[in-house]
Amino acid sequence: MADSRIIVSNQQGLHEQLDEVVLKHLQHPFQKPYAQHTLDEFERINAIVQASERPLIVDSCCGVGESTANIARLHPQALVIGLDKSAYRIGKHHEYQGEDGEYLLARVDLNDFWRLAVAANWQVHKHFLLYPNPWPKSKHLQRRWHGAAVFPSLLALGGALELRSNWPVYLQEFQRALELAGHASELTELTVEQPLTPFERKYQASGQALYQLRCALDAES
């Protein structure tokens, strides 16, 4: 059995400023300058996306990319792209690489990449956010994706959005943020047969409860 720590937070339930923060970001465009390394990577990947006729699947916060390899194996008809901000984690991908499945990995700042993808009119079929950093301290609400200024761009990418976490509050907050943006979603406890990520494998081996949030962003609410 693994020995993963459960997430501890000084926050009980939804953050008291969640609605205020989310609504502010929904009403005001995010205009931070783009990082050059993300611009360069987006140019490389966008050329592949624009030339492809395959369904596009994005695996954001992919870490070492094991999830990306597994998603590509499960969706052989799709173009699968794994994105993470850490060159160190991307650099360890060879240890987790699958034997089959075609996919791309890129080290990018998602705050920039998502906005660039929206501007380029990407049509995302599925979008995975598997075990993102929960930032459990109350003061770090705006470091969680639903509390970040880039949240509207994440929604604008569309597709079938799927998040997984071992901290239910993160997904409960994300569900509320989706509701504020006019999107219905479903939050359930998750039963895992084949873990997609190293974190999922570790949490499951430790006996922690896992949760899943799904939202069809292209559906009419």
C-alpha positions as CSV (number, residue, x, y, z in Angstrom):
1,M,0.0,0.0,0.0
2,A,1.2,3.5,-0.8
3,D,1.2,6.2,1.9
4,S,-0.1,9.4,0.2
5,R,-1.0,12.3,2.5
6,I,-4.5,13.5,2.3
7,I,-5.0,17.2,1.4
8,V,-5.2,19.5,4.4
9,S,-6.7,23.0,4.0
10,N,-7.6,25.9,6.3
11,Q,-10.7,26.3,4.1
12,Q,-13.9,24.6,4.9
13,G,-16.3,24.2,2.0
14,L,-16.4,26.6,-1.0
15,H,-14.2,29.7,-0.7
16,E,-16.3,32.6,0.5
17,Q,-15.0,34.8,-2.3
18,L,-15.4,32.2,-5.1
19,D,-18.4,33.8,-6.8
20,E,-16.9,37.3,-6.7
21,V,-13.6,36.1,-8.2
22,V,-15.1,34.0,-10.9
23,L,-17.6,36.6,-12.0
24,K,-14.8,39.2,-12.2
25,H,-12.8,37.0,-14.5
26,L,-15.8,36.2,-16.6
27,Q,-16.4,39.9,-17.2
28,H,-12.9,41.1,-17.8
29,P,-10.5,39.8,-20.5
30,F,-7.1,38.4,-19.4
31,Q,-4.4,40.5,-21.1
32,K,-1.1,39.3,-19.6
33,P,1.7,39.3,-22.3
34,Y,2.6,35.9,-23.7
35,A,5.8,34.1,-22.7
36,Q,8.1,33.6,-25.7
37,H,8.7,29.9,-25.1
38,T,4.9,29.3,-25.2
39,L,4.5,31.3,-28.3
40,D,7.2,29.2,-30.0
41,E,5.7,25.9,-28.8
42,F,2.2,27.0,-29.9
43,E,3.4,27.9,-33.4
44,R,4.9,24.4,-33.7
45,I,1.8,22.6,-32.4
46,N,-0.8,24.7,-34.0
47,A,0.7,23.9,-37.5
48,I,0.1,20.2,-36.7
49,V,-3.4,20.8,-35.3
50,Q,-4.5,22.9,-38.3
51,A,-3.2,20.2,-40.7
52,S,-5.0,17.4,-38.9
53,E,-8.5,16.2,-39.5
54,R,-8.5,13.9,-36.4
55,P,-10.5,14.7,-33.2
56,L,-8.3,16.9,-30.9
57,I,-7.8,15.8,-27.3
58,V,-5.9,18.1,-24.9
59,D,-4.3,16.7,-21.6
60,S,-3.5,19.9,-19.6
61,C,-1.2,19.7,-16.6
62,C,0.0,16.3,-17.9
63,G,3.1,16.2,-15.6
64,V,5.3,13.3,-16.8
65,G,2.9,12.6,-19.6
66,E,1.8,9.1,-18.6
67,S,-1.8,10.3,-18.8
68,T,-1.2,11.6,-22.3
69,A,0.2,8.2,-23.4
70,N,-2.7,6.4,-21.8
71,I,-5.3,8.7,-23.3
72,A,-3.7,8.3,-26.8
73,R,-3.8,4.5,-26.3
74,L,-7.5,4.7,-25.4
75,H,-8.3,7.1,-28.3
76,P,-6.2,5.9,-31.3
77,Q,-8.3,7.9,-33.7
78,A,-7.5,11.2,-32.0
79,L,-4.7,13.8,-32.0
80,V,-3.6,13.9,-28.4
81,I,-1.6,16.8,-26.9
82,G,-0.1,16.8,-23.4
83,L,0.8,20.2,-21.9
84,D,2.7,21.0,-18.7
85,K,4.7,24.0,-17.4
86,S,7.6,21.9,-16.0
87,A,10.5,21.0,-18.3
88,Y,11.7,18.6,-15.5
89,R,8.5,16.7,-15.5
90,I,8.2,16.6,-19.3
91,G,11.9,15.5,-19.4
92,K,11.0,12.4,-17.3
93,H,8.4,11.2,-19.8
94,H,10.7,8.4,-21.2
95,E,10.1,6.6,-17.8
96,Y,6.3,6.5,-18.4
97,Q,6.0,6.4,-22.1
98,G,3.6,3.9,-23.5
99,E,4.4,1.3,-26.2
100,D,1.7,2.4,-28.5
101,G,-0.3,5.5,-29.3
102,E,0.7,8.7,-31.1
103,Y,0.7,12.0,-29.2
104,L,2.6,15.3,-28.7
105,L,4.0,16.8,-25.5
106,A,4.9,20.4,-24.9
107,R,6.3,22.5,-22.1
108,V,4.1,25.7,-22.0
109,D,2.4,28.2,-19.7
110,L,-1.2,27.2,-19.9
111,N,-2.2,30.8,-19.0
112,D,-0.8,31.7,-22.4
113,F,-1.4,28.5,-24.4
114,W,-5.2,28.3,-23.8
115,R,-5.6,31.9,-24.9
116,L,-3.6,31.3,-28.0
117,A,-5.6,28.2,-28.8
118,V,-8.9,30.1,-28.5
119,A,-7.6,32.8,-30.8
120,A,-6.6,30.1,-33.3
121,N,-10.1,28.7,-33.2
122,W,-9.2,25.3,-31.9
123,Q,-12.1,22.9,-31.8
124,V,-11.3,20.6,-28.8
125,H,-13.1,17.2,-28.7
126,K,-12.0,16.3,-25.1
127,H,-10.1,18.2,-22.5
128,F,-8.6,16.5,-19.5
129,L,-7.4,18.1,-16.2
130,L,-6.2,15.2,-14.1
131,Y,-5.2,16.0,-10.5
132,P,-4.1,19.6,-11.0
133,N,-2.3,21.2,-8.1
134,P,-5.1,21.9,-5.6
135,W,-3.5,24.9,-4.0
136,P,-5.5,24.1,-0.8
137,K,-4.6,27.2,1.2
138,S,-7.5,29.6,1.2
139,K,-5.3,32.5,0.2
140,H,-4.4,30.7,-3.1
141,L,-7.9,30.6,-4.6
142,Q,-6.8,32.4,-7.7
143,R,-4.0,29.8,-8.3
144,R,-6.8,27.2,-8.8
145,W,-7.9,27.0,-12.5
146,H,-11.5,28.0,-11.7
147,G,-10.2,31.0,-9.8
148,A,-7.7,32.1,-12.3
149,A,-8.0,34.9,-14.9
150,V,-7.6,32.4,-17.7
151,F,-10.7,30.4,-16.7
152,P,-12.9,31.9,-19.5
153,S,-10.4,30.8,-22.1
154,L,-10.5,27.2,-20.7
155,L,-14.2,27.3,-21.2
156,A,-14.0,28.8,-24.6
157,L,-11.9,25.8,-25.8
158,G,-15.1,23.8,-25.5
159,G,-15.3,20.0,-25.8
160,A,-16.0,17.4,-23.2
161,L,-14.2,18.6,-20.1
162,E,-13.1,16.1,-17.5
163,L,-11.4,16.8,-14.2
164,R,-10.2,14.4,-11.5
165,S,-9.0,15.1,-8.0
166,N,-8.7,13.6,-4.5
167,W,-9.8,16.9,-3.0
168,P,-13.6,17.2,-3.5
169,V,-13.6,20.9,-2.6
170,Y,-11.6,21.7,-5.7
171,L,-14.2,20.0,-7.9
172,Q,-17.1,21.5,-6.0
173,E,-15.7,24.9,-6.5
174,F,-15.1,24.2,-10.2
175,Q,-18.6,23.0,-10.6
176,R,-19.9,26.3,-9.0
177,A,-17.7,28.3,-11.4
178,L,-19.1,26.4,-14.3
179,E,-22.6,27.1,-13.1
180,L,-21.8,30.8,-12.9
181,A,-20.6,30.6,-16.5
182,G,-23.9,28.9,-17.5
183,H,-22.7,25.3,-17.8
184,A,-24.2,22.2,-16.2
185,S,-21.8,19.5,-14.9
186,E,-21.8,16.2,-13.1
187,L,-19.7,15.5,-10.0
188,T,-19.3,11.9,-8.9
189,E,-17.0,9.6,-6.9
190,L,-14.7,7.8,-9.2
191,T,-14.0,4.1,-9.4
192,V,-10.6,3.5,-11.2
193,E,-9.8,0.2,-12.9
194,Q,-6.7,1.4,-14.8
195,P,-5.1,4.5,-13.3
196,L,-4.3,7.2,-15.9
197,T,-1.6,9.1,-14.0
198,P,1.0,8.4,-11.3
199,F,-0.9,10.4,-8.8
200,E,-4.1,8.5,-9.5
201,R,-2.2,5.2,-9.0
202,K,-0.7,6.5,-5.7
203,Y,-3.9,7.9,-4.3
204,Q,-5.8,4.8,-5.1
205,A,-3.1,2.6,-3.5
206,S,-3.4,4.8,-0.4
207,G,-7.1,4.1,-0.2
208,Q,-8.1,7.8,-0.8
209,A,-11.4,8.6,-2.4
210,L,-11.2,10.0,-5.9
211,Y,-13.7,12.3,-7.6
212,Q,-14.6,13.2,-11.2
213,L,-16.2,16.3,-12.7
214,R,-17.6,16.2,-16.3
215,C,-19.0,19.0,-18.3
216,A,-20.1,19.1,-22.0
217,L,-18.9,22.7,-22.7
218,D,-20.4,22.7,-26.2
219,A,-23.9,21.7,-25.0
220,E,-26.6,24.3,-24.7
221,S,-27.5,24.9,-21.0
